[in-house]
Amino acid sequence: MAIERVQSALDAALTALYIMTSSSMPKEVFIEDVIERVVRMSKMQLYNAVYPEFDPVYRADPHNKSMLHFSICCPFVSIIVHAAHILLF
């Protein structure tokens, strides 16, 4: 359920970026709030899902409450790889 919501959010963000980056778009299309939310969502997914999956430095120690980045438990590594592909390429 949560994975489908993340996937839908990534698809919506990617669609908004495709529209905003197409050729000869008027300035009215570039809505600052949409750009901010896409960047914030991308950053959150990178820090909480993608980086911990591939770099153990970002994985949280459950006994250490002072860590800023917490890894999510996700058995679907292929979905995380797909999300990373969408965010990074």
Phi and psi restraints in degrees (range 20) as a CNS / XPLOR table:
assign (resid 1 and name C) (resid 2 and name N)
       (resid 2 and name CA) (resid 2 and name C) 1.0 -68.0 20.0 2
assign (resid 2 and name N) (resid 2 and name CA)
       (resid 2 and name C) (resid 3 and name N) 1.0 -33.7 20.0 2
assign (resid 2 and name C) (resid 3 and name N)
       (resid 3 and name CA) (resid 3 and name C) 1.0 -67.2 20.0 2
assign (resid 3 and name N) (resid 3 and name CA)
       (resid 3 and name C) (resid 4 and name N) 1.0 -37.9 20.0 2
assign (resid 3 and name C) (resid 4 and name N)
       (resid 4 and name CA) (resid 4 and name C) 1.0 -65.6 20.0 2
assign (resid 4 and name N) (resid 4 and name CA)
       (resid 4 and name C) (resid 5 and name N) 1.0 -36.1 20.0 2
assign (resid 4 and name C) (resid 5 and name N)
       (resid 5 and name CA) (resid 5 and name C) 1.0 -67.2 20.0 2
assign (resid 5 and name N) (resid 5 and name CA)
       (resid 5 and name C) (resid 6 and name N) 1.0 -41.1 20.0 2
assign (resid 5 and name C) (resid 6 and name N)
       (resid 6 and name CA) (resid 6 and name C) 1.0 -65.2 20.0 2
assign (resid 6 and name N) (resid 6 and name CA)
       (resid 6 and name C) (resid 7 and name N) 1.0 -43.4 20.0 2
assign (resid 6 and name C) (resid 7 and name N)
       (resid 7 and name CA) (resid 7 and name C) 1.0 -61.3 20.0 2
assign (resid 7 and name N) (resid 7 and name CA)
       (resid 7 and name C) (resid 8 and name N) 1.0 -42.1 20.0 2
assign (resid 7 and name C) (resid 8 and name N)
       (resid 8 and name CA) (resid 8 and name C) 1.0 -64.2 20.0 2
assign (resid 8 and name N) (resid 8 and name CA)
       (resid 8 and name C) (resid 9 and name N) 1.0 -40.7 20.0 2
assign (resid 8 and name C) (resid 9 and name N)
       (resid 9 and name CA) (resid 9 and name C) 1.0 -64.9 20.0 2
assign (resid 9 and name N) (resid 9 and name CA)
       (resid 9 and name C) (resid 10 and name N) 1.0 -41.1 20.0 2
assign (resid 9 and name C) (resid 10 and name N)
       (resid 10 and name CA) (resid 10 and name C) 1.0 -64.8 20.0 2
assign (resid 10 and name N) (resid 10 and name CA)
       (resid 10 and name C) (resid 11 and name N) 1.0 -41.1 20.0 2
assign (resid 10 and name C) (resid 11 and name N)
       (resid 11 and name CA) (resid 11 and name C) 1.0 -64.0 20.0 2
assign (resid 11 and name N) (resid 11 and name CA)
       (resid 11 and name C) (resid 12 and name N) 1.0 -41.1 20.0 2
assign (resid 11 and name C) (resid 12 and name N)
       (resid 12 and name CA) (resid 12 and name C) 1.0 -65.3 20.0 2
assign (resid 12 and name N) (resid 12 and name CA)
       (resid 12 and name C) (resid 13 and name N) 1.0 -41.5 20.0 2
assign (resid 12 and name C) (resid 13 and name N)
       (resid 13 and name CA) (resid 13 and name C) 1.0 -64.3 20.0 2
assign (resid 13 and name N) (resid 13 and name CA)
       (resid 13 and name C) (resid 14 and name N) 1.0 -42.4 20.0 2
assign (resid 13 and name C) (resid 14 and name N)
       (resid 14 and name CA) (resid 14 and name C) 1.0 -65.2 20.0 2
assign (resid 14 and name N) (resid 14 and name CA)
       (resid 14 and name C) (resid 15 and name N) 1.0 -39.2 20.0 2
assign (resid 14 and name C) (resid 15 and name N)
       (resid 15 and name CA) (resid 15 and name C) 1.0 -63.5 20.0 2
assign (resid 15 and name N) (resid 15 and name CA)
       (resid 15 and name C) (resid 16 and name N) 1.0 -43.9 20.0 2
assign (resid 15 and name C) (resid 16 and name N)
       (resid 16 and name CA) (resid 16 and name C) 1.0 -62.0 20.0 2
assign (resid 16 and name N) (resid 16 and name CA)
       (resid 16 and name C) (resid 17 and name N) 1.0 -40.8 20.0 2
assign (resid 16 and name C) (resid 17 and name N)
       (resid 17 and name CA) (resid 17 and name C) 1.0 -68.4 20.0 2
assign (resid 17 and name N) (resid 17 and name CA)
       (resid 17 and name C) (resid 18 and name N) 1.0 -37.8 20.0 2
assign (resid 17 and name C) (resid 18 and name N)
       (resid 18 and name CA) (resid 18 and name C) 1.0 -61.1 20.0 2
assign (resid 18 and name N) (resid 18 and name CA)
       (resid 18 and name C) (resid 19 and name N) 1.0 -43.0 20.0 2
assign (resid 18 and name C) (resid 19 and name N)
       (resid 19 and name CA) (resid 19 and name C) 1.0 -65.6 20.0 2
assign (resid 19 and name N) (resid 19 and name CA)
       (resid 19 and name C) (resid 20 and name N) 1.0 -45.4 20.0 2
assign (resid 19 and name C) (resid 20 and name N)
       (resid 20 and name CA) (resid 20 and name C) 1.0 -69.9 20.0 2
assign (resid 20 and name N) (resid 20 and name CA)
       (resid 20 and name C) (resid 21 and name N) 1.0 -26.1 20.0 2
assign (resid 20 and name C) (resid 21 and name N)
       (resid 21 and name CA) (resid 21 and name C) 1.0 -98.6 20.0 2
assign (resid 21 and name N) (resid 21 and name CA)
       (resid 21 and name C) (resid 22 and name N) 1.0 4.9 20.0 2
assign (resid 21 and name C) (resid 22 and name N)
       (resid 22 and name CA) (resid 22 and name C) 1.0 -71.5 20.0 2
assign (resid 22 and name N) (resid 22 and name CA)
       (resid 22 and name C) (resid 23 and name N) 1.0 160.7 20.0 2
assign (resid 22 and name C) (resid 23 and name N)
       (resid 23 and name CA) (resid 23 and name C) 1.0 -68.5 20.0 2
assign (resid 23 and name N) (resid 23 and name CA)
       (resid 23 and name C) (resid 24 and name N) 1.0 145.9 20.0 2
assign (resid 23 and name C) (resid 24 and name N)
       (resid 24 and name CA) (resid 24 and name C) 1.0 51.2 20.0 2
assign (resid 24 and name N) (resid 24 and name CA)
       (resid 24 and name C) (resid 25 and name N) 1.0 46.5 20.0 2
assign (resid 24 and name C) (resid 25 and name N)
       (resid 25 and name CA) (resid 25 and name C) 1.0 -84.7 20.0 2
assign (resid 25 and name N) (resid 25 and name CA)
       (resid 25 and name C) (resid 26 and name N) 1.0 139.3 20.0 2
assign (resid 25 and name C) (resid 26 and name N)
       (resid 26 and name CA) (resid 26 and name C) 1.0 -70.7 20.0 2
assign (resid 26 and name N) (resid 26 and name CA)
       (resid 26 and name C) (resid 27 and name N) 1.0 160.9 20.0 2
assign (resid 26 and name C) (resid 27 and name N)
       (resid 27 and name CA) (resid 27 and name C) 1.0 -65.1 20.0 2
assign (resid 27 and name N) (resid 27 and name CA)
       (resid 27 and name C) (resid 28 and name N) 1.0 -22.6 20.0 2
assign (resid 27 and name C) (resid 28 and name N)
       (resid 28 and name CA) (resid 28 and name C) 1.0 -65.5 20.0 2
assign (resid 28 and name N) (resid 28 and name CA)
       (resid 28 and name C) (resid 29 and name N) 1.0 -20.4 20.0 2
assign (resid 28 and name C) (resid 29 and name N)
       (resid 29 and name CA) (resid 29 and name C) 1.0 -75.8 20.0 2
assign (resid 29 and name N) (resid 29 and name CA)
       (resid 29 and name C) (resid 30 and name N) 1.0 -28.4 20.0 2
assign (resid 29 and name C) (resid 30 and name N)
       (resid 30 and name CA) (resid 30 and name C) 1.0 -80.8 20.0 2
assign (resid 30 and name N) (resid 30 and name CA)
       (resid 30 and name C) (resid 31 and name N) 1.0 87.1 20.0 2
assign (resid 30 and name C) (resid 31 and name N)
       (resid 31 and name CA) (resid 31 and name C) 1.0 -90.1 20.0 2
assign (resid 31 and name N) (resid 31 and name CA)
       (resid 31 and name C) (resid 32 and name N) 1.0 121.6 20.0 2
assign (resid 31 and name C) (resid 32 and name N)
       (resid 32 and name CA) (resid 32 and name C) 1.0 -61.1 20.0 2
assign (resid 32 and name N) (resid 32 and name CA)
       (resid 32 and name C) (resid 33 and name N) 1.0 -37.3 20.0 2
assign (resid 32 and name C) (resid 33 and name N)
       (resid 33 and name CA) (resid 33 and name C) 1.0 -63.8 20.0 2
assign (resid 33 and name N) (resid 33 and name CA)
       (resid 33 and name C) (resid 34 and name N) 1.0 -40.1 20.0 2
assign (resid 33 and name C) (resid 34 and name N)
       (resid 34 and name CA) (resid 34 and name C) 1.0 -65.9 20.0 2
assign (resid 34 and name N) (resid 34 and name CA)
       (resid 34 and name C) (resid 35 and name N) 1.0 -44.1 20.0 2
assign (resid 34 and name C) (resid 35 and name N)
       (resid 35 and name CA) (resid 35 and name C) 1.0 -62.4 20.0 2
assign (resid 35 and name N) (resid 35 and name CA)
       (resid 35 and name C) (resid 36 and name N) 1.0 -43.8 20.0 2
assign (resid 35 and name C) (resid 36 and name N)
       (resid 36 and name CA) (resid 36 and name C) 1.0 -60.7 20.0 2
assign (resid 36 and name N) (resid 36 and name CA)
       (resid 36 and name C) (resid 37 and name N) 1.0 -43.9 20.0 2
assign (resid 36 and name C) (resid 37 and name N)
       (resid 37 and name CA) (resid 37 and name C) 1.0 -67.8 20.0 2
assign (resid 37 and name N) (resid 37 and name CA)
       (resid 37 and name C) (resid 38 and name N) 1.0 -37.4 20.0 2
assign (resid 37 and name C) (resid 38 and name N)
       (resid 38 and name CA) (resid 38 and name C) 1.0 -64.6 20.0 2
assign (resid 38 and name N) (resid 38 and name CA)
       (resid 38 and name C) (resid 39 and name N) 1.0 -44.1 20.0 2
assign (resid 38 and name C) (resid 39 and name N)
       (resid 39 and name CA) (resid 39 and name C) 1.0 -65.1 20.0 2
assign (resid 39 and name N) (resid 39 and name CA)
       (resid 39 and name C) (resid 40 and name N) 1.0 -43.6 20.0 2
assign (resid 39 and name C) (resid 40 and name N)
       (resid 40 and name CA) (resid 40 and name C) 1.0 -64.0 20.0 2
assign (resid 40 and name N) (resid 40 and name CA)
       (resid 40 and name C) (resid 41 and name N) 1.0 -43.3 20.0 2
assign (resid 40 and name C) (resid 41 and name N)
       (resid 41 and name CA) (resid 41 and name C) 1.0 -66.4 20.0 2
assign (resid 41 and name N) (resid 41 and name CA)
       (resid 41 and name C) (resid 42 and name N) 1.0 -41.4 20.0 2
assign (resid 41 and name C) (resid 42 and name N)
       (resid 42 and name CA) (resid 42 and name C) 1.0 -63.3 20.0 2
assign (resid 42 and name N) (resid 42 and name CA)
       (resid 42 and name C) (resid 43 and name N) 1.0 -44.8 20.0 2
assign (resid 42 and name C) (resid 43 and name N)
       (resid 43 and name CA) (resid 43 and name C) 1.0 -62.7 20.0 2
assign (resid 43 and name N) (resid 43 and name CA)
       (resid 43 and name C) (resid 44 and name N) 1.0 -42.6 20.0 2
assign (resid 43 and name C) (resid 44 and name N)
       (resid 44 and name CA) (resid 44 and name C) 1.0 -63.7 20.0 2
assign (resid 44 and name N) (resid 44 and name CA)
       (resid 44 and name C) (resid 45 and name N) 1.0 -43.9 20.0 2
assign (resid 44 and name C) (resid 45 and name N)
       (resid 45 and name CA) (resid 45 and name C) 1.0 -67.0 20.0 2
assign (resid 45 and name N) (resid 45 and name CA)
       (resid 45 and name C) (resid 46 and name N) 1.0 -37.3 20.0 2
assign (resid 45 and name C) (resid 46 and name N)
       (resid 46 and name CA) (resid 46 and name C) 1.0 -63.6 20.0 2
assign (resid 46 and name N) (resid 46 and name CA)
       (resid 46 and name C) (resid 47 and name N) 1.0 -47.2 20.0 2
assign (resid 46 and name C) (resid 47 and name N)
       (resid 47 and name CA) (resid 47 and name C) 1.0 -72.3 20.0 2
assign (resid 47 and name N) (resid 47 and name CA)
       (resid 47 and name C) (resid 48 and name N) 1.0 -33.2 20.0 2
assign (resid 47 and name C) (resid 48 and name N)
       (resid 48 and name CA) (resid 48 and name C) 1.0 -97.6 20.0 2
assign (resid 48 and name N) (resid 48 and name CA)
       (resid 48 and name C) (resid 49 and name N) 1.0 -20.9 20.0 2
assign (resid 48 and name C) (resid 49 and name N)
       (resid 49 and name CA) (resid 49 and name C) 1.0 -122.6 20.0 2
assign (resid 49 and name N) (resid 49 and name CA)
       (resid 49 and name C) (resid 50 and name N) 1.0 -47.6 20.0 2
assign (resid 49 and name C) (resid 50 and name N)
       (resid 50 and name CA) (resid 50 and name C) 1.0 -79.9 20.0 2
assign (resid 50 and name N) (resid 50 and name CA)
       (resid 50 and name C) (resid 51 and name N) 1.0 -55.3 20.0 2
assign (resid 50 and name C) (resid 51 and name N)
       (resid 51 and name CA) (resid 51 and name C) 1.0 -58.8 20.0 2
assign (resid 51 and name N) (resid 51 and name CA)
       (resid 51 and name C) (resid 52 and name N) 1.0 -45.7 20.0 2
assign (resid 51 and name C) (resid 52 and name N)
       (resid 52 and name CA) (resid 52 and name C) 1.0 -63.7 20.0 2
assign (resid 52 and name N) (resid 52 and name CA)
       (resid 52 and name C) (resid 53 and name N) 1.0 -27.1 20.0 2
assign (resid 52 and name C) (resid 53 and name N)
       (resid 53 and name CA) (resid 53 and name C) 1.0 -71.0 20.0 2
assign (resid 53 and name N) (resid 53 and name CA)
       (resid 53 and name C) (resid 54 and name N) 1.0 -32.2 20.0 2
assign (resid 53 and name C) (resid 54 and name N)
       (resid 54 and name CA) (resid 54 and name C) 1.0 -109.9 20.0 2
assign (resid 54 and name N) (resid 54 and name CA)
       (resid 54 and name C) (resid 55 and name N) 1.0 -15.3 20.0 2
assign (resid 54 and name C) (resid 55 and name N)
       (resid 55 and name CA) (resid 55 and name C) 1.0 -132.6 20.0 2
assign (resid 55 and name N) (resid 55 and name CA)
       (resid 55 and name C) (resid 56 and name N) 1.0 114.3 20.0 2
assign (resid 55 and name C) (resid 56 and name N)
       (resid 56 and name CA) (resid 56 and name C) 1.0 -65.4 20.0 2
assign (resid 56 and name N) (resid 56 and name CA)
       (resid 56 and name C) (resid 57 and name N) 1.0 -15.4 20.0 2
assign (resid 56 and name C) (resid 57 and name N)
       (resid 57 and name CA) (resid 57 and name C) 1.0 -62.3 20.0 2
assign (resid 57 and name N) (resid 57 and name CA)
       (resid 57 and name C) (resid 58 and name N) 1.0 -32.1 20.0 2
assign (resid 57 and name C) (resid 58 and name N)
       (resid 58 and name CA) (resid 58 and name C) 1.0 -86.7 20.0 2
assign (resid 58 and name N) (resid 58 and name CA)
       (resid 58 and name C) (resid 59 and name N) 1.0 -6.5 20.0 2
assign (resid 58 and name C) (resid 59 and name N)
       (resid 59 and name CA) (resid 59 and name C) 1.0 -74.7 20.0 2
assign (resid 59 and name N) (resid 59 and name CA)
       (resid 59 and name C) (resid 60 and name N) 1.0 138.6 20.0 2
assign (resid 59 and name C) (resid 60 and name N)
       (resid 60 and name CA) (resid 60 and name C) 1.0 -84.9 20.0 2
assign (resid 60 and name N) (resid 60 and name CA)
       (resid 60 and name C) (resid 61 and name N) 1.0 144.0 20.0 2
assign (resid 60 and name C) (resid 61 and name N)
       (resid 61 and name CA) (resid 61 and name C) 1.0 -89.7 20.0 2
assign (resid 61 and name N) (resid 61 and name CA)
       (resid 61 and name C) (resid 62 and name N) 1.0 119.8 20.0 2
assign (resid 61 and name C) (resid 62 and name N)
       (resid 62 and name CA) (resid 62 and name C) 1.0 -63.3 20.0 2
assign (resid 62 and name N) (resid 62 and name CA)
       (resid 62 and name C) (resid 63 and name N) 1.0 -18.7 20.0 2
assign (resid 62 and name C) (resid 63 and name N)
       (resid 63 and name CA) (resid 63 and name C) 1.0 -90.4 20.0 2
assign (resid 63 and name N) (resid 63 and name CA)
       (resid 63 and name C) (resid 64 and name N) 1.0 -13.3 20.0 2
assign (resid 63 and name C) (resid 64 and name N)
       (resid 64 and name CA) (resid 64 and name C) 1.0 -105.0 20.0 2
assign (resid 64 and name N) (resid 64 and name CA)
       (resid 64 and name C) (resid 65 and name N) 1.0 106.1 20.0 2
assign (resid 64 and name C) (resid 65 and name N)
       (resid 65 and name CA) (resid 65 and name C) 1.0 -81.2 20.0 2
assign (resid 65 and name N) (resid 65 and name CA)
       (resid 65 and name C) (resid 66 and name N) 1.0 -8.1 20.0 2
assign (resid 65 and name C) (resid 66 and name N)
       (resid 66 and name CA) (resid 66 and name C) 1.0 -87.7 20.0 2
assign (resid 66 and name N) (resid 66 and name CA)
       (resid 66 and name C) (resid 67 and name N) 1.0 -4.5 20.0 2
assign (resid 66 and name C) (resid 67 and name N)
       (resid 67 and name CA) (resid 67 and name C) 1.0 -72.9 20.0 2
assign (resid 67 and name N) (resid 67 and name CA)
       (resid 67 and name C) (resid 68 and name N) 1.0 143.0 20.0 2
assign (resid 67 and name C) (resid 68 and name N)
       (resid 68 and name CA) (resid 68 and name C) 1.0 -86.9 20.0 2
assign (resid 68 and name N) (resid 68 and name CA)
       (resid 68 and name C) (resid 69 and name N) 1.0 -32.0 20.0 2
assign (resid 68 and name C) (resid 69 and name N)
       (resid 69 and name CA) (resid 69 and name C) 1.0 -105.9 20.0 2
assign (resid 69 and name N) (resid 69 and name CA)
       (resid 69 and name C) (resid 70 and name N) 1.0 126.2 20.0 2
assign (resid 69 and name C) (resid 70 and name N)
       (resid 70 and name CA) (resid 70 and name C) 1.0 -116.3 20.0 2
assign (resid 70 and name N) (resid 70 and name CA)
       (resid 70 and name C) (resid 71 and name N) 1.0 132.0 20.0 2
assign (resid 70 and name C) (resid 71 and name N)
       (resid 71 and name CA) (resid 71 and name C) 1.0 -78.8 20.0 2
assign (resid 71 and name N) (resid 71 and name CA)
       (resid 71 and name C) (resid 72 and name N) 1.0 139.7 20.0 2
assign (resid 71 and name C) (resid 72 and name N)
       (resid 72 and name CA) (resid 72 and name C) 1.0 -88.6 20.0 2
assign (resid 72 and name N) (resid 72 and name CA)
       (resid 72 and name C) (resid 73 and name N) 1.0 152.0 20.0 2
assign (resid 72 and name C) (resid 73 and name N)
       (resid 73 and name CA) (resid 73 and name C) 1.0 -88.5 20.0 2
assign (resid 73 and name N) (resid 73 and name CA)
       (resid 73 and name C) (resid 74 and name N) 1.0 113.7 20.0 2
assign (resid 73 and name C) (resid 74 and name N)
       (resid 74 and name CA) (resid 74 and name C) 1.0 -142.2 20.0 2
assign (resid 74 and name N) (resid 74 and name CA)
       (resid 74 and name C) (resid 75 and name N) 1.0 112.3 20.0 2
assign (resid 74 and name C) (resid 75 and name N)
       (resid 75 and name CA) (resid 75 and name C) 1.0 -76.0 20.0 2
assign (resid 75 and name N) (resid 75 and name CA)
       (resid 75 and name C) (resid 76 and name N) 1.0 -8.7 20.0 2
assign (resid 75 and name C) (resid 76 and name N)
       (resid 76 and name CA) (resid 76 and name C) 1.0 -96.3 20.0 2
assign (resid 76 and name N) (resid 76 and name CA)
       (resid 76 and name C) (resid 77 and name N) 1.0 80.8 20.0 2
assign (resid 76 and name C) (resid 77 and name N)
       (resid 77 and name CA) (resid 77 and name C) 1.0 -64.0 20.0 2
assign (resid 77 and name N) (resid 77 and name CA)
       (resid 77 and name C) (resid 78 and name N) 1.0 -33.5 20.0 2
assign (resid 77 and name C) (resid 78 and name N)
       (resid 78 and name CA) (resid 78 and name C) 1.0 -63.9 20.0 2
assign (resid 78 and name N) (resid 78 and name CA)
       (resid 78 and name C) (resid 79 and name N) 1.0 -33.0 20.0 2
assign (resid 78 and name C) (resid 79 and name N)
       (resid 79 and name CA) (resid 79 and name C) 1.0 -69.2 20.0 2
assign (resid 79 and name N) (resid 79 and name CA)
       (resid 79 and name C) (resid 80 and name N) 1.0 -38.5 20.0 2
assign (resid 79 and name C) (resid 80 and name N)
       (resid 80 and name CA) (resid 80 and name C) 1.0 -66.1 20.0 2
assign (resid 80 and name N) (resid 80 and name CA)
       (resid 80 and name C) (resid 81 and name N) 1.0 -40.6 20.0 2
assign (resid 80 and name C) (resid 81 and name N)
       (resid 81 and name CA) (resid 81 and name C) 1.0 -63.7 20.0 2
assign (resid 81 and name N) (resid 81 and name CA)
       (resid 81 and name C) (resid 82 and name N) 1.0 -40.5 20.0 2
assign (resid 81 and name C) (resid 82 and name N)
       (resid 82 and name CA) (resid 82 and name C) 1.0 -64.4 20.0 2
assign (resid 82 and name N) (resid 82 and name CA)
       (resid 82 and name C) (resid 83 and name N) 1.0 -41.3 20.0 2
assign (resid 82 and name C) (resid 83 and name N)
       (resid 83 and name CA) (resid 83 and name C) 1.0 -63.4 20.0 2
assign (resid 83 and name N) (resid 83 and name CA)
       (resid 83 and name C) (resid 84 and name N) 1.0 -40.3 20.0 2
assign (resid 83 and name C) (resid 84 and name N)
       (resid 84 and name CA) (resid 84 and name C) 1.0 -64.1 20.0 2
assign (resid 84 and name N) (resid 84 and name CA)
       (resid 84 and name C) (resid 85 and name N) 1.0 -39.2 20.0 2
assign (resid 84 and name C) (resid 85 and name N)
       (resid 85 and name CA) (resid 85 and name C) 1.0 -63.8 20.0 2
assign (resid 85 and name N) (resid 85 and name CA)
       (resid 85 and name C) (resid 86 and name N) 1.0 -42.5 20.0 2
assign (resid 85 and name C) (resid 86 and name N)
       (resid 86 and name CA) (resid 86 and name C) 1.0 -64.5 20.0 2
assign (resid 86 and name N) (resid 86 and name CA)
       (resid 86 and name C) (resid 87 and name N) 1.0 -43.5 20.0 2
assign (resid 86 and name C) (resid 87 and name N)
       (resid 87 and name CA) (resid 87 and name C) 1.0 -72.0 20.0 2
assign (resid 87 and name N) (resid 87 and name CA)
       (resid 87 and name C) (resid 88 and name N) 1.0 -35.1 20.0 2
assign (resid 87 and name C) (resid 88 and name N)
       (resid 88 and name CA) (resid 88 and name C) 1.0 -96.1 20.0 2
assign (resid 88 and name N) (resid 88 and name CA)
       (resid 88 and name C) (resid 89 and name N) 1.0 -17.7 20.0 2
